[in-house]
Amino acid sequence: NEYKSYLRQRSMDKNMQVLMAGSAAGFVVDITLFPIDTIKTRMQSKQGLKSLGMQDLHKLRGVGATAVGSMPGSAAFFVTYEAMKRSLTGASVREHVVASSCGETVACTIRVPTEVVKQRVQAKQFRTSAQCLQHILRSQGIKGLYVGYGTTLMREIPFAGIQYPIWEYLQRCYNAESAGWKAGVFGSVSGGIAGALTTPIDVMKTRIMTNTTDQRISQIAQNLIREEGWLSLFNGLSPRVFWLSIGGFVYLGTYQFALQRLGG
């Protein structure tokens, strides 16, 4: 009984460390790289970069929604991811894909509403996050905050399924768990690869979230390809890969560093 109590306490302590480290990682990466994310979102939206000015980057349009969702969303991912890894008791690619997929499914329930608000403000459809939130709730209700949830999962699950097995593999090969900066470097490599491969899904997600009509995904995709061509599916590729490479370094480096500091 004492041993079981000890194991339960240790598991609770570990979950708290993961929660805190994940929160720190999400906040740091989302706030520091927000201007690059704004450029990427504007490139993928229907308006394009034409109306983007330096004042949009200085004013950090949509940063309020990002700040609200980054910490709980990231914490939810890592708590679920680490718990699934422990329950699966293995280090194979399949198990990391399953663990990361479960983590993203949970995290997206928090992340998607803030992403919808953030991207509409970034696309200059609203002046502030609060104004955007009020409009969505008034006109569409709670379901309006989950526009693009399915598409986001279609992007995040393949992205995580590519990134985390690569990251875990490189960490094992080079003993990166002993150094936060190594975890960051491998996070950068894995994030860049995963980001490039999932860009078309990201473009579709942006179009759906910034779309104010009730068009289906298939209709939006057909209109996009017909009006702008197949290459439009890779709009924002360069800033996305750049953003996710730097983001992978900051995000996973911060997570590993914080986990070490917390005794994880």
Disulfide bonds with the S-S distance in Angstrom:
none
